[in-house]
Structure formats: C-alpha cells, structure tokens
Amino acid sequence: MKSAVGLSARSAEIPATMLAVVFTAPNEFALREVPTPRPGPREVLVRVRASMVCATDTKILAGKFPATRFPHVPGHEFAGEIAVSNDERFGIGARVGVEVHVGCGTCDRCREGMYTLCQNYGKRETGHAHVGFTTGGGLADYAAVPIAALHMLPEHVTFDQGAWTDNLGVALWALERGRIAAGDKVVVVGPGAIGLCAAQLARTIGAGRVTLVGRGPRLARVRDMADEVIDAADVARLRGNFDLVVEFAGTADAARDAIALARRGGRVVLGGATGTGVALSGVDLSTIVLGNLDVLGSLANPKGVSGRALALLADGKVDVTSLTTHHFPLRSFADAWQTFTERRDGAIRVMLHPQAES
C-alpha cells in the first residue's frame, strides 16, 4: 500500500504535510503547512537539513524570473538526506547536496554538457527542472529533487557545508570559464558568498595573487580570503593589472570596473547579473577591442563542476563555514529573511534548518 507520498514502504514515515516557505505573489511570502511533494519519475524525496537564503531569492520574490509561477516554494542552496527513493545509486538515508540545474538531456546544449542553457527550459514534460525556480525548492521540510541534481556528500562534509554545493560550483565554473592558470593575477569583484568562494578557489587552483574588490563593513571580516582586499572606491589604481577578472556583484558599476581591471589580452568573466534589468553603458568598446579582451558571461555550474568543487571542500581547500554567518529554524524565516536582506550584523549567508525545533 502506498503512503502519502508513495514510492516505497519506507516512505510510510513521511508526513502528508510539511512546513514550507511560500512565495505567494510578487513581494509577498508566508510560512505555511503544504502537502509534502510526491517525487516523480527519476526523482527522490530529500529531507532538508540545511537551506540558505540567496540574493537570487530576492529577485525571484520580486518577480524577475518569468519562468517562476506563484505560489512557489523557493530555496536552491540546500542539503539533506534521502527520505524516499527507488534508485539504488541514491538509497534512503544517503546524504546529498543539490545543484539546481537539470537539463532535458537531449537538446543540443545539454548534449554539450551545458544543461544550464537547456533549450527546453521550464518544460517539465521534457525532464527539465530548475530547482527552486521552476520547481519547488529546499526552504521546506522536504523537497522532491531530480536524481540528476544530486551529489553525494563526502564523508566529512556536514549538511551545513553541503548546502554550499551549488554556490561552490558556480564559483568554480566562473574560474574555469575564465581559463584560470597557475600564476595568474586574479581579481574578484564582489565580496558576497559566491565571490568569496571564487577568491578561495582561485588560490587553491594556483593563482599567483588574488585580490578582492568590494564595499561595506564585511570587507574587514574576509581579509584572510584573498592576498589583498580593496575598497571599490579605490579601484581606479588597479586598472589594467589583472590576467583574470571575475565579477559577482551584479551591478553595472561592477561590470564596468571588471572590464577596466583586465590587462591587455586578459579575460573578464561576468557572473553577477542573474536577473533582468541591469544594463551596461558607459564602456568605451575600444577598451575591449584594442585590449583584445575576452569578455565572457558565466551562468551557474554545468558539466558536473559542483562535484569537483565538493571534492575541494572535502579536502579543506575552501572554507564555507565562516561564510554562514547566521542560523535560524525554518519557523523563523521572517527574521532570517530580514537579517539577510538588511545585511544585519554583516550577514553573508543566512541558513535555515527545517528539521530544527524553534
């Protein structure tokens, strides 16, 4: 006999309803009891243990992702344990981190390994899923997750660290996209969570010197994550100095700075503007043409890069624990959201624990 969510005898322990954050309409959210999701074909049910709030969630809530339909359960940075599964590779109790892009697997882009650019984006019937964007996410007690999005957590990686699976992949892919090489002078523009991961990973990969550019009081607390930390107000003195520039601030000012920071023949990777509405103007195109610059966009984490990033995390090559600045039970989501959006007490990443008692 099937349980409330079906699929296996062990799933009888799964409740029919769960607590979840629900984006009810643009700029409106609530904490609600909702039906526990039923995993479909090629999916498992994950009992969420750690789930983070991201700046992209603010864009989703504001309605800047047209493919997201309200009401919507968000959350795309999370880890947990498998509660329901019919797949022998990911058995019940397995500890997993989640990357959020799942392509259809058959379009031209997916066949290249670029499933982040799936030509069937948003079409569930083809197998496409963008977890936390077009499908329900991990700001809930449980999430139905495609098997293709799962990564086994290495033995010594905790759930809290595993919630960084997607972020680490995004950061590592930007560096790979920029063809980082040993000895490179690298600058990361934007001292947010992903930028700080990129700075640490650049060091790990063998950059000769890593500089971090940003604004605000958080700069003081992240000085050990780069060889040099510079306030964006002073960036003019660094122009034309870097082999590789990686931008994760998401503003037009940051993109202009990034292009100006590259040496002639250098590479610029823009990864911050993930929502619509940020326009780049005021850049003299001769800077790019005469400078023979590679200016690249970097979207998410294709080609299994999150798995490679998790291996570096397991080896202690990157610190995400200190970047998780605040912890809340899921029932305190309103406080967590305010802490993150107002950057209270220097908030970098705010983590929710769905299974914790309030």
Secondary structure, 3 states (H helix, E strand, C coil): CCCCCCCCHHHHHCCCEEEEEEEEECCEEEEEEEECCCCCCCEEEEEEEEEEECHHHHHHHCCCCCCCCCCECCCCCEEEEEEECCCCCCCCCCEEEECCEECCCCCHHHHCCCHHHCCCCCCHHHCCEEECCCECCCCECEEEEEHHHEEECCCCCCHHHHCCHHHHHHHHHHHHHCCCCCCCEEEEECCCHHHHHHHHHHHHHCCCEEEEEECCHHHHHHHHHCCEEEEHHHHHHHCCCEEEEEECCCCHHHHHHHHHHEEEEEEEEECCCCCCCCCCCCCCHHHHHHCCCEEEECCCCCCCHHHHHHHHHHCCCCCCHHHEEEEEEHHHHHHHHHHHHCCHHHCCEEEEECCCCC
